[in-house]
Amino acid sequence: LILSSAEARAANSSLSTTSGEITVEGANTSRIDATSSSATTSGDTGIGITLAFNTMGWKSQNFLFNTVDALLGDPIIAEGFGNSDPADVKAFVEDSAVTSGGALTISAESDAEVSATVTNNATSAASALVGASSLAIGGVIGENMVNGSAAASISFTGVRGTISAGGAVAVRAENNYIINAVSTLDAISSPSND
């Protein structure tokens, strides 16, 4: 799990430049790259269960609660127990006078990525002269969640200040969340009787 945030701000300040540009920029580029592989081999009954939980912006909870959330497809338990801790990115100018000779940019960008690969292989190969039986059971429960936001602003809570720029003024916020998850499950049973 990753808990992170980023904030860039100018509050109750005066920003000024005669020829250059002014930039207030917050960015969060959190990444999870997780690989979980398991294999079970048996001559009778082979059972292999793999649990994989990858989260950004959610506090830790026990595997039982994670499993319930994964099966429901919604972070109901995580939200119910107050485990939300968003990976927020903020960039703002508040109650500040800004004079820029060039461009003025207020930018918040969140680029969070989860790449998860889960592999589970359960194999049962029983052999006997007669009556050989085998059973292979495999299961994968995976959960990949990102919780966050990006916000950028120029605001005044009291008397309005002055914002001026000799170039373009840009206030932008961007969320670019990617979850790339691959799960592979093999359950192979092969009894052999002579």
C-alpha positions, 0 to 999 in steps of 0.5 A: 500500500502507498499513502502519499500526497503533494501540495504546492501553495502560496498563501498570504504572499506576494509573488512577483517577477518582471521578466520570468514566469511564475509556476506553482506546481504539485505532482504525485507519481506514485507507483506499485509494481507487484508480482505474486506467484504461488504453486502447489503440487500434491500427489493427492489433493492440491489446494492453492489460494492466493490473495493480492491487495494493492492500494493507493490512498487507503490505510491498511486493514486486515486481509479479511476486510480486504477480501470482502471489499474485493469480493464486493467490488467496492471499498465498503468496509474500507470506507466504513472504518475510515480507512480512506486516506486519498493520494491528493495533489493540490496546487493553489494560490490563496489570498496572494498578490501575483504579478508575473512578467511572463506566464502564470501556471498553477498546476496539480497532476496526479499520475498513479499507477498500479501494475499487478501480476498474480499467478496461482498454479495448483497441481495434483498428480495421483498414481496407483495400481487401481483407484487413484484419485486426485483433486486440484483446487486453485483460487485467486482474490485480487484487489487493486484500488487507487483513491485520490484527486487533483485540484488547482485554484486561485482564490481569495477568502477576504479582500481580493488581491491582484493577479496579473501576467504578461503571458498566458494564465493556466490553472489546471488539474489532472488525474491520470490513474492506471491499473494494469492487473493480470491474474493467471489461475491453473488447477490441474488434476491428473490421476493415473492408474496402472 
